[in-house]
């Protein structure tokens, strides 16, 4: 059986974007992960998935999808929309600096 079209995965992401309930990634979005693995060079799918993860509040995954989308984008329009979404995402949380020892023993 041939693989599902990448546009079907985009449609699934679009449906979840307007759904009354937010999807749970570990339950409902496994199919998107399948699509991203099946079509790792399909910028439209990465964009829809990034929008969806931003929508449900998972900025870390959305940032990773945007970064991958920017790497695989082949035209200026795709890059522009990924950059626009990237600008709307909250910055990553700062990582704590490693503790340093003070004083001598």
N, C-alpha and C positions, 0 to 999 in steps of 0.2 A: 504494500500500500504506500503511495507517495506521501511525503510529509505534508502536514497542514501548511497552507500558505502563510507567510509572515503577516499578511493583512488580517488574517483571522485572529492572530495573537494581538495585533493592534486594536482590533474591534473589542476583544475581551478587556483590554486595558481601558479603552474608552467607556465601555459599559460600567466598569467598576468606578470610574471617575464620577459618574453621575448617579451611582447607586445610593439609595437612602442610607444604607449601612456601610461602614468602612470595612474593606476586606482585611482578613488576618493573613499576613504573609505566609505563615507556616501552614495554613490550611487552604486558602483560596488562591494564592498567587504562585503556587508551584507550577502551574501551567505556563505562566510567563517565564519562569526560569527555564523551562523546557524550550520555549520559543527563542529565548536569547541564546541558548546553547546551540539550537538548530540553525539559527540565522545570525551568527556572530558579526556579520558585516552589514546588517540591515539597520541603517541609522534611524528610520522611522519607528521601528520597534523599540530601540533603545530610548528614543525621545518619549514615546508614550509610557514606557515603563518608568522612566525617571519622573515624569509628571505624576504618575500614580503614586510612586513612593513618596514624593514631596507632599502630595495631597493627604496621605495617611500619616504624615509626620515622621517619616523615616528619612531624614535629611542625609544621613551617612550613605545609605544605599543610593539615594537619588544623586548625590555628588559622584559616587563611583560610576553610575550609569552615564551621567553627563560627561565625565572624563573619558570613558570608553567611546561614547558617541562622538566626542570631538576628535578622537584618534581615528575613527573610521569614516568620518564625514568626508565626502568627496566634492561638495560644493559649498559656496558661500552662504546660501540660504540655510542649509542644515547647520553649519557652524554658527550662524547668527542666532538661530533659535535655541541651540544648546547654550550659547553664551548668555542669552537673555534669561534662560531658566537658572543657570549657574549664579547669576547676579541676584536672583530672588531668594536663593537658598540661604539659610543662616550659616554663618561661618562655623567650621568645626570647633568643638570645644577645645580649649587649650589643654595641652598635656602638662601634667605636673612635672616640674624639674626634679631630678633625683635629689634626695636628701644628702646634704654634705655633713661630714663630721666637723664639729667645732671643738676647739680646745685640744690639749694634748694629754696623754696619759702618763 
